[in-house]
Structure formats: structure tokens, C-alpha cells
Amino acid sequence: MNNKLGSEFIKTFDDYERPIAFGMTKRILILVLGIVLVSAITITISLMGLSDILMYLTAFIVAPPFVIYGLGFDELVKDRVMFNLKVQKRGYLTEFEEGEEFTKDDFKLWRKVKEFDES
């Protein structure tokens, strides 16, 4: 039986990631490997005496995919997009029957509404 606890967007309890190596999940491991890779590339560029702009540009191009995946922003964005694209049906209860035409006075409040008893 598929248990979603009443939501299409909640992760099932079996889908949570388990540690793979050194107590880290796959996402955190990829994040650490990405940081090590970016650090190695920028240190190599710096030691070769190339331009600082090239070093920063390389770091800003290589690092974001690792950070986005490692911190789980990809699932957050995916869930928000799926929620916004999901067709949401809402029902509203009105006093008017289907096919009845509205007049300009239908939505006016004809008596004063009091929220409390003045006695």
C-alpha cells in the first residue's frame, strides 16, 4: 500500500538517504568531492601564475552544480515547481443556482452585520 500521509509532496519514509562512506550520504559526499575539485583547480591555476579572473570564473562555473545537488536545493526547487504546476481544484459554495444571472445589487450588504451582542 502506498502511504503518502495525505500529501503528494511528502517523501515516503523509505526514501531517506542512508550514509554511504565516512558517515556521509551520497549528496554530502558529492558536495565534499566538488569542493575538493574546485579547490584543486583554483590552486593549480594560482600556482601556474594564470589570471585571477580565470581562477574565480572557473570556481564560479564548476562549484554551483555540486553545491546545488549537495545541499538538496534541486529537490526543493523541483517540489516548488511541481506544486505550482499541479492542477488544484477548489470548490466554492454560493447561494446562487447555476444559470441564475447576477444583478448589480447581488453583492451589496443590505443590513448591518454586528460581530457582538450590544446588550
N, C-alpha and C positions, 0 to 999 in steps of 0.2 A: 504494500500500500504506500502511496506517495504522500508523505506527511509534510505539508508546507506551512502549517500553523496559520492558515488563513491568509497567506500572502504569497504572491507570485515572485516577490523580490527578495525574500529572506533565504539565505543559504541553508541547505539541509545540513544537519549536524555531521553527516559523514564526509562532507566536502572540505572540512577544515584541514589545512596543511599540517603535516607532521614533520618534525625535524629530520633532516637527511644526514648532514655531517656537522660535527662540532656543535651540536645543539641548535643549528640554524635551519630554517626552512629553505625551500628552493628559491623563493623570492629574495630572502635576505642574502643567500649565498651568491646569487646573480648580482645583487647590489654591491656586495663587497668585491667581487671579481671585477665589476665595472669600475669601481673606484680605484682598484689596483691598476687596471689597464690604463685609465686616464692619467693616473699619477706617473706611470712608467712612460707614457707617450710625452707628457709635458716635461718630465725630467730629461728625457732623451733630446727633445727639441732645445731645451735650455743648454744642455751640455754641448750640443753641436754648434751653438752660437747663432742659431737662427732667430728670426724676428720674434719679439714678444707677442705681437699681434697674431702671428701664426700659432703660437702656443695657446693663447686664450681662445682663438677661433676653433682650434682642434678640440680643446677641452669642452667648449660650449656646444659643439656638434656631437661629440661622442658620449658625453655624460648623460644628457636627458633621457634617452631610452632606458638606460639602466636604472636611473632614479625613479622614473615613472612606473616601471614594472616592479622594481624592488619595494617601493613604498605602497603599492597597491592602488595607485591613482587610476590605473587603467580600468579596474573593476568599478571604482567609484563613478567614473565618467560613463562607463557602459550602463550601469544601473540607472543613472540620471537620464541618459538618452532613452533607454528603454521605457522608463516611467513616463517621460514626456511624449513618446510616440505611441504609447498604449492607448487604445480607444477606451475612454471612460464613459460609461452610460450612467446618467443621473436622472432620476425621476422626480418630478415636482407635482405636488397636489394643489390644484386650483379649484375655485368654486364654479368655474365656467365649464359648461359641457362642450364637447368637441363640435365644431361647426358654428358655435354661437359667435356673433360678431361683437366686437368691443365698441363702446362709445367713448367720447372724451371724458365722461364723468365716472367711468367704471372704477377708476383707481383713486378717487378722492375719498378722504375720510370725512363722513357726514356727521359724526358725533365725536365729542372729545373723549379720548381714552385716558383714564386715570389709573396710574400704577398702584395706588394705595387707597385705603379707605379713610376718608376725612373725618369720620365720626369719633 
